[in-house]
Amino acid sequence: MARRNVTRIGFTLVELLVVIAIIGVLVSLLLPAVQFARESARRTQCSNNLRQMAIAAHTFHDTNRKLPSSVRPAGLTPLPRIAGHTFLLPFLEQEPMFNKYDKAVNWNDPINRPIVQTRISTFICPSTPEPNRLDGLPEANPWTADIAAITDYSPTIAVDQRLENTGLVEKAGPGILIKNGEPRLADVTDGLSNTILYAESAGRPYLYRLREKIGNLPNRRVNGGGWCRPASDFSVDGSGFDGTGFPGPCPLNCTNGQNVGQAAFPHPYYGSEGTGEAYAFHPGGAQFALGDASVRFLSQTMTIRTFAALVTRAGNEAVSAQD
């Protein structure tokens, strides 16, 4: 009787394991490329957000002959506290929100809460975790994060005098968007293309050091974060390279600010000012909008001396945003 040829269908166990191993290797090779592409897209969107804010600030200046800076009377006060970001709203296609905002009362007033709790995508870097987080009233006891939607971008209002006193920077002094004044582009004698207007200071009010969240609210927190809060503006203090110790030689990405979780308000040193620092979740650096409305990615290896020179508006330092 003739034997029939039988065609084998399927894989042996060994062949199946080989195929699975090959697929695993391919996935391990492709995953970093996919993650890189996603971060590249997020970084591009972040850059676009900063550019929109800078253009809005220029349009505000063209209309009002001054820049949109924050109004913040010192200390505990019943007087209205209004962030520069609030004045940007009509120039970011948010005019209905601005018209509803009552500037005669503080940002945390019940009248304004439906507005300040609104998440504005232009103010949020897509690389930052927990985009729906909220900020709270600094003098509240107990403090709760339940009032204000956040911003990952803020003005750098000054370079702290302590940095000059310790010899870490050439000069301390005001940045472009000083508070309680009427700053103008003409005040920037260091050159608009060499002076920072808005900086990333992401993750607030949570405290981050070297990409790691430190502790929980309210015991570990940075003063600032809400887009409606003048305290989200911050001076450049620098920190230690581990994200602790202020002032310090690290200009960016070591920490997003000094912890105020256990401190009284007003703060013993900062008073009612914010305690943020330049910080981003982008690998290798952070993004900044300059006074000419361009956006630059600055390396976290930059020295505090060079970074401070990019913050002061009239320090006469020889520096470029390309350094």
Secondary structure, DSSP 8 states (H G I E B T S, - for coil): ---------S--HHHHHHHHHHHHHHHHHHHHHHHHHHHHHHHHHHHHHHHHHHHHHHHHHHHHSS----B--SSS-SS--B-HHHHHGGGGT-HHHHHHS-TTS-TTSTTTHHHHTS--GGGS-TTSS-TT-EE--TT-SS--S-SEEB-SEEEEEEE-HHHHHTTSSS--EE-SS-SSS---GGG-TT-GGGSEEEEEBTTTTB-EETTEE-S-TTTSBBS--BTT-GGGSEEE--B-TTS-SSS-SB-BSSBSB-B-TTS-SSBTTTBTS--B-BB-SSTTEEEEEETTS-EEEEETTS-HHHHHHHH-SS------TT-
